[in-house]
Amino acid sequence: MSGFVQYLNPTAQLVIALSVYGQVPSANTFVCFALVWLSLVSLVLEAVLGERRRQPKNQQPSTRLMNGTTVRDQHL
């Protein structure tokens, strides 16, 4: 979580510079800002989609206990 805060601080600084102080950054600043956020989005998407690919599809959680009975048998 602390890594994400490192992206929020420069973003807050840019918003404050634009809205409070009325500064107009160069086009290079906006391009770099956009590239940093696009790379962050791509890293997050890669992590989320990679985790979904690693999980087996349609696998039901096991209800069999170590002694051979099922969870349902234990409640009856």
C-alpha positions as CSV (number, residue, x, y, z in Angstrom):
1,M,0.0,0.0,0.0
2,S,2.8,2.4,0.7
3,G,4.0,2.0,-2.9
4,F,0.7,3.3,-4.2
5,V,1.0,6.4,-1.9
6,Q,4.2,7.2,-3.7
7,Y,2.1,7.7,-6.9
8,L,-0.5,9.8,-5.1
9,N,1.9,12.4,-3.7
10,P,3.2,13.7,-7.1
11,T,-0.4,13.6,-8.4
12,A,-1.6,15.7,-5.5
13,Q,1.3,18.1,-6.1
14,L,0.3,18.5,-9.7
15,V,-3.4,19.1,-8.9
16,I,-2.4,21.7,-6.3
17,A,0.0,23.4,-8.7
18,L,-2.8,23.6,-11.3
19,S,-5.7,24.5,-9.1
20,V,-4.3,26.5,-6.3
21,Y,-1.2,28.2,-7.7
22,G,-2.4,28.4,-11.3
23,Q,0.8,27.1,-12.7
24,V,0.8,25.7,-16.3
25,P,3.2,22.8,-16.7
26,S,4.8,22.1,-20.0
27,A,3.5,19.5,-22.4
28,N,6.5,17.3,-21.4
29,T,5.3,17.2,-17.8
30,F,1.8,16.0,-18.9
31,V,3.3,13.4,-21.2
32,C,5.5,12.0,-18.4
33,F,2.7,12.2,-15.9
34,A,0.5,10.2,-18.3
35,L,3.2,7.6,-19.0
36,V,3.8,7.0,-15.3
37,W,0.1,6.4,-14.7
38,L,-0.3,4.2,-17.8
39,S,2.6,2.1,-16.6
40,L,1.1,1.8,-13.2
41,V,-2.2,0.7,-14.7
42,S,-0.5,-1.9,-16.9
43,L,1.4,-3.3,-13.9
44,V,-1.8,-3.6,-11.8
45,L,-3.7,-5.2,-14.7
46,E,-0.9,-7.7,-15.3
47,A,-0.9,-8.7,-11.6
48,V,-4.7,-9.1,-11.5
49,L,-5.0,-11.0,-14.7
50,G,-1.9,-13.1,-13.9
51,E,-3.5,-14.1,-10.6
52,R,-6.7,-15.1,-12.3
53,R,-4.9,-17.2,-14.8
54,R,-3.0,-19.1,-12.1
55,Q,-6.3,-20.1,-10.3
56,P,-7.8,-23.4,-11.7
57,K,-11.1,-22.9,-13.3
58,N,-14.3,-24.6,-12.1
59,Q,-12.6,-26.1,-9.1
60,Q,-14.9,-26.7,-6.2
61,P,-13.5,-26.4,-2.8
62,S,-12.7,-29.7,-1.1
63,T,-15.2,-30.8,1.5
64,R,-13.4,-34.0,2.3
65,L,-11.9,-34.1,5.7
66,M,-8.7,-36.0,6.7
67,N,-10.6,-38.9,8.2
68,G,-12.5,-39.6,4.9
69,T,-15.8,-38.0,5.9
70,T,-17.2,-34.9,4.3
71,V,-18.2,-31.7,6.0
72,R,-21.9,-32.6,5.4
73,D,-21.4,-35.9,7.3
74,Q,-20.0,-34.1,10.3
75,H,-23.2,-31.9,10.7
76,L,-25.6,-34.9,10.5
